[in-house]
Amino acid sequence: MINLQPFDESYHNEENMKIFYELYEKTFSQGYSPPFSYDNFKYGIESKLQNTFSKITFDSYIYSYIEFYTIFLYFNLNFSLYQETPYFNINPMTSNVGSFYILNYNIGYCRSIDDWEIHYKNVKSTFDFINTNDLKVSRIIENTMKDIEFLNNIATKYFEITVPEKIADLQNFDNFKSDISQLKNSNLSKYTQNSIIYNLSYIFKYIESIRSSRDDLDADLKKLNIKLKKVDKLKDFYLTVSGASMSLISLIIGNLSFVDADISEKHIIIFNISILGSILLFSGLFKLIYTTDDNEKDITFIVCILIVLVLLFCLFYKLYH
């Protein structure tokens, strides 16, 4: 078999040519034999590949299937070339019998989910034809037939993120990466990822999601600060009540101990003033420690000093008058 073109024997072989010839045979009604034999069909293919083919030699039926087989060969060959310089507008290879569609890995270049779904269905029809007829294809197309569902999942997630009316969750921007890592044609996965992450719609949505997440974070921080302030106030309350209760108990116990004791009225008054002053002083100090407002701190500090001064004045007054 002459092979002037760089077609690999993995897909340009006797087995595939016989399958295409059988498709040609099926165009004739039962009981009628095709006018051209398999050898004629095979000769026509070799003539086509050598550019010596003449339509005069063959009728339109067999010519359509010779051409169909030829574009099948270029479908395999061009897919291998496509992986070197992938682009989005991949035109189908078409004949009168059928078409072969090359799977596009550049999902981010697709304008909408509708465009992708049309492309996906066309490529699926090509792969269904290959599977139904058990055709042998190149290794890269075998891998592509496994990749199509991964790419469809990636496309679905990508277009869900870039919907104009919706702000996507920030974590959703990494969801497709696990699917990309599972692509069999790993040398094409970088084109899939780059077509997405460098797409302007994706970038704008990513920035929008960051801003939205930041607003949510600011709102959560404000709520947290409010709760912390409530906790601080509650802590101040318990500390103040505990200190006041202990001081009040000391005041009561101290006065009860003076009932049978021979203590002058002056010392009893001094004792009570000291206890009450301590209560006020420690209440002020606790407030001073747990207050975050600087203006309120200054006022509390002044009040503590005044309490101390009043307490000292009362003590000295009772002692020396």
Secondary structure, DSSP 8 states (H G I E B T S, - for coil): ----S---TTTSSHHHHHHHHHHHHTTS-TT---SS-HHHHHHHHHHHHTT---GGGS-HHHHHHHHHHHHHHHHHHHHHHHTTS--S----EE-SS-EE------GGG-S-HHHHHHHHHHHHHHHHHHHHTT----HHHHHHHHHHHHHHHHHHHHHHHT-TT----GGGGGTTHHHHTT-S-HHHHHHHHHHHHT-HHHHHHHHHHHHHHHHHHHHHHHHHHHHHHHHHHHHHHHHHHHHHHHHHHHHHHHHHHTSSS---HHHHHHHHHHHHHHHHHHHHHHHHHH---HHHHHHHHHHHHHHHHHHHHHHHHHHH-
